[in-house]
Amino acid sequence: MVVTESIRLRNYLFNYPVNRPRRLRSNVLIRNMVAETMLRPDDFVMPIFVREDINEPEPIKSLPGQYRWPLNDKLINFVDQLVSSGIRSVILFGIPEHKDEWGSSAYDEHGIIQRTIKFLKDSFEDKLIVMADVCLCEYTDHGHCGVVKKLPDGRYIVDNDSTIELYAKTAVTYAESGVDVVAPSGMMDGQVKAIREALDRAGFNDVVIMAYSAKYASSFYGPFREAAASAPKFGDRRSYQMDPRNAHEALKEVAMDINEGADIVMVKPAMLYLDVIRLVKQNFPEVPLAAYQVSGEYAMLKAAIMNGWLDEKRAILESLIAIRRAGADLIITYFAKDVVNYLDEIERLF
Ligand code: PBG
């Protein structure tokens, strides 16, 4: 999408009295002809939770319509449905049986995500892009995204440099399992560089890095943490995730990630950070930009829809159009699986 800088000039033109903007809204064909923003199935990434110790899909209470999936044919059937309805990529989150201080299940070569990647790549080959989130919060018993250390003064911190080594190790095991894209989400400094170097050293030059570059310390991750049982047991994530009061800081994070080797950058959450999406796209138009419509944004819309307070298709489509219009190239959204089935209705509903 093209972001125009000439708004002042345009306003000037629109001020001519002969201009009547309503002409271009008078019927559906004209509206479609001049519509700037499109949604395609290829733009969407569907998040999937895979849980180690279950045999049946488990509904997630705070995310109506979403499930924790077992690693068996039920998952394959679900992904098969996604693929046949036009979804081209999924991002995996694991819920392991075993959690410990070091998050060791994250980099276990037989871990839940490693096995899921193999299973999906064997079943779908090049019909599906398999992405995997790289973080420790689902794997540590304390729920933090990295290694927790006690300082001499008694305070606890999440240690940056020992954590990024574990991210790199995790990413390599995902690559060995056949992953297409790794997505570091822990917001540690230098995580992209550590992962890129480790992947290249192991010969995985083609594995793409999608960096959660501007990830905010948001209360809108609540339902996800319930789904993945990954809420921190003490403290919070404000010492590593970004402060919601800062927009320009996102540019620094994005620039650093690009410099460290990120192929795709991300802003997260999406709906509450449209200004940040726009800012990043304007400053780095050449880098593909992802936006994550997070669990709380899904839950909020879903709750209003289930109460009959919002029109389902129009509200969901409008939320996704807004994210694209702001400048996102791809959208990670829990609505992906449903919305691909009615994308063609945009031309009738708008
Ligand atoms: C893992 C991770 C989180 C989300 C994506 N990756 C949780 C968190 O940072 O607490 C949240 C996604 C969502 O809310 O949908 N670090």
Residues whose N, C-alpha, C, O or C-beta is under 5 A from the ligand:
A	BS01	PBG	C135 C137 S185 F220 Y221 F224 V294 S295 G296
